[in-house]
Amino acid sequence: MSHLAAGAGLVRGGPSYTYQRGPDGQLYAVGGEVSIDTSPGRTPEETIRRAQQIRAAALAPADPSAQDRQVAAAASRMELEAHIQAAQDTRPNDTATVGQAAGRELSLRRTLEPQRVGGLIDTYA
């Protein structure tokens, strides 16, 4: 149900459950899924909003599954690509603004990329 609430507007249909018969003869839901529209928006800004909502829906359960985490990672990549596209679309002429956009892009990449043990060290001159 948490997927449905967080994914409002992007959810296609209702939840689909997998059932198993218990020792008492009753059926119990043991799994389930919610289909969500993961297509990009018409503009980079719309894609960013959609990606954020997709990620929120995927990570809504208290204990997200491996599939939930994969969907969240894909949404993060989609958001990063949309931010890059938006920055390219604006193509500022001011050098300071270009530097700020590049800094935001680098910051987003660091935030959205998986952390690696023994990762790279940034060096500033």
C-alpha positions in Angstrom: 0.0 0.0 0.0 2.9 2.3 0.6 3.9 2.0 -3.0 0.4 3.0 -4.1 0.4 6.1 -1.8 3.8 7.4 -2.9 3.4 6.6 -6.5 0.0 8.3 -6.9 -0.5 9.4 -10.5 2.2 7.0 -11.8 0.7 3.7 -10.7 -0.9 1.6 -13.4 -3.8 -0.2 -11.8 -3.9 -1.7 -8.4 -1.6 -4.0 -6.5 -1.2 -7.6 -7.7 -0.7 -10.2 -4.9 0.8 -13.6 -4.7 -1.0 -16.0 -2.3 0.0 -19.1 -0.5 -2.3 -21.5 1.4 -1.5 -21.7 5.1 -1.6 -24.8 7.3 -5.1 -23.7 8.4 -6.3 -23.9 4.8 -6.7 -20.1 4.4 -5.0 -18.1 1.6 -2.4 -15.6 2.7 -0.7 -12.8 0.7 3.0 -13.6 0.7 4.1 -11.1 -2.0 2.9 -8.5 -4.4 3.8 -5.9 -6.8 2.6 -2.5 -8.1 3.1 -1.5 -11.7 4.3 2.0 -12.1 4.9 4.1 -15.2 8.7 4.7 -15.4 8.7 6.6 -18.7 10.4 10.0 -18.8 8.4 13.2 -18.9 8.1 15.6 -21.9 10.7 18.0 -20.5 13.7 17.5 -18.3 11.9 19.3 -15.4 9.0 16.9 -15.7 11.3 13.9 -15.9 13.1 15.1 -12.7 9.8 15.3 -10.8 8.7 11.9 -12.2 12.0 10.3 -11.3 11.8 11.7 -7.7 8.3 10.3 -7.3 9.3 6.9 -8.8 12.2 6.7 -6.3 10.0 7.7 -3.4 7.4 5.0 -4.4 10.1 2.3 -4.7 11.6 3.1 -1.4 8.3 3.7 0.4 8.1 0.3 2.2 9.9 0.0 5.6 12.0 -2.8 4.1 12.4 -2.3 0.3 13.0 -5.4 -1.7 16.0 -5.9 -4.1 13.6 -5.0 -7.0 12.5 -1.9 -5.2 16.1 -0.8 -4.8 16.8 -1.5 -8.5 13.8 0.7 -9.5 15.0 3.4 -7.2 18.5 3.3 -8.7 17.1 3.5 -12.2 15.0 6.5 -11.2 18.1 8.2 -9.7 19.9 7.7 -13.0 16.9 9.0 -14.9 16.9 12.1 -12.7 20.6 12.7 -13.1 20.3 12.4 -16.9 17.4 14.9 -16.8 19.5 17.4 -14.7 22.3 17.1 -17.3 19.9 17.6 -20.1 18.3 20.6 -18.4 21.8 22.1 -17.8 22.7 21.6 -21.5 19.4 23.1 -22.6 20.0 26.3 -20.7 23.6 26.7 -22.0 24.5 29.8 -20.0 27.0 32.2 -21.5 28.3 33.4 -18.2 31.4 31.5 -17.1 30.4 31.7 -13.4 27.0 30.2 -14.2 28.6 27.4 -16.2 30.8 26.6 -13.3 27.9 26.5 -10.9 26.0 24.2 -13.3 29.0 21.9 -13.5 29.4 21.9 -9.7 25.7 21.0 -9.3 26.2 18.2 -11.9 29.2 16.8 -10.1 27.4 17.0 -6.8 24.4 15.1 -8.2 26.7 12.5 -9.6 28.3 12.0 -6.3 25.0 11.8 -4.5 23.4 9.4 -7.0 26.2 7.1 -7.8 26.7 4.0 -5.5 29.5 4.5 -3.0 32.6 2.4 -3.6 35.0 1.3 -0.9 38.4 2.8 -1.7 36.8 5.3 -4.1 38.4 8.2 -5.8 40.0 11.1 -3.9 39.2 14.6 -5.2 42.2 16.8 -5.6 41.9 20.6 -5.9 44.7 22.8 -7.2 
